[in-house]
Amino acid sequence: MTAGGWITIIVVGLIVGWIIKEYGTKKEYPGGIWVALLAGLVGAWLGDLVLGDWGWMLGGANVIAAIIGAAVIAWIVSLFGKEEKKEA
């Protein structure tokens, strides 16, 4: 993977982690935005690593696999969050 591939993984991971934190769950995300971004980064890297080379490749990184991996890992982390308090 080239430097462009690593940049792709980082950008995809950060964007997907933020989206899952903001819109993907009704629970309070454990650890806040920093854990969401970290989960997105790890998920994007694992998605690219596990799902291999197919689909849309950018700089040696599989963009679609990175999106899938980031979404799955960020969603799994969100399951450990507390229920949000309902406003009266």
N, C-alpha and C positions, 0 to 999 in steps of 0.2 A: 504494500500500500504506500502511496506517495504522500507527500505533505498535504496535497489537495484532498486526499482521502481522509486524512485525520481531521482536517478542517471541516469536511462534510459531516463526519461523525459528530464532532463537537457541536456544530450548528444545529443539526437535526436533533441531537439529544437535548440540547437546551430548549429548543422550541417545543418539542413534544412534551418534555417534562413540565414546562410552564403551562401548556394547554391542559394537560391532565390535572394539574393542581387547581387551575381556575375553573374548568368546566367539566371535568370528568367524574367528579364525585360530589356528593352532598355532605360528606364528612369533612371534619377539620383535618387537613393534611399533617401527618406527624413530622415535626421538625421544620415545618414551614417551607418557604420557597427554596432554601438551600438544599434540603433533602430531595425535593422534587427535581431540581436541576441535576443533582448527583445521580438520582435514579434514572433520569433520562439519558445521561451520559453513559452510564454503565449498560443500560438496556440497548442503546444504539450500538455500542461496541460489541455486546454479546450477540445482538441480532445479526450484525454483519459477519461475525465470526462463525456462528452456528448455521445460519441459513445459506451461506456460501455465495458464489458468483453467478447470479442470474438477474434478469431484469435490468433496471436502470443503474448503471455503474457510473460513478463520478470520482475520478482520481483514484480508482482502484477500490472504492467502497461501494457496497450495494445500498443505495439510498432507500429502496422499499423495505429491505430487511432491517435497516437501521430504524426506520419509522415503526415497523411492527415490534421490534425488540424494545424500543424505548417506551412505546405505549403499554406493552405488557408489563414490563418491570415497574414503571411508574404507577400503573393501576394496582399491581400487587401490593406495593408499598402503601398506597392509599387505603387499602383494606384494614390496615392497622390503626387508622385514625379514629378519634373519638367522634361520636355523633355531635353535630352542631346543635346549639341551643336554639329552640324555636322562640321567636319574638312574639310577645303577647299583643 
